[in-house]
Amino acid sequence: MDPMRRIEGIKCAFGGCEEEAAEVRAAARTLERSFSPAEVFAAVLDQRFPRSLIAAAEGSKPEMETAWLTLAAAGPRRVRQVLAWRASQLLDPAKLAALAMAGRRARQRGFAHAAATAGDPGAAAAMSLLAHLTSRELRAMVRARPALDAAYRRHARVPAPTPRPVLG
């Protein structure tokens, strides 16, 4: 079957925002069984998106082909947003929190420098993936992960939210 038709079929099958995110996470987990996170991130970051994912899907097992085409169907921005969580797990929380605090230009330079100097290809690809997030998306991702949120608060010296009193 034509890959573009399969992609359209997958897009139609996405129920909503949460279902789409769950499908993208499941596709990424499927791909990580056969490929390293660096290879998955590199394919997603390729400028020829979605053609690079279609090329990766050709000739692979049906399960892998569906996973690659699911990523292609979700689109580059949505895939980067969803895979940011996985990318953040490969990085030092303090360093990532410091980059999240920086201004836009400083953050872009910081991510580029960190990607260039990273010894691990997975960390370099993760930095490159996170560099594509907006400030709001990056801060939301940092705040959603407890280890990153704690480092973010230490770096920003932001007090933890006060618990509400329990009445009754």
Protein Blocks (a to p, Z undefined) as FASTA:
>chain_A
ZZklmmmmmmmmpmblmlmmmmmmmmmmmmmmmpcfklmmmmmmpmkbcklmmmmmgopa
fklmmmmmmmmmnopklmmmmmmmmmmmmpcfklmmmmmmpcfklmmmmmmmmmmmpmbl
klmmmmmmmmmpcfklmmmmmmmpmklmmmmmmmnopacddddddeZZ
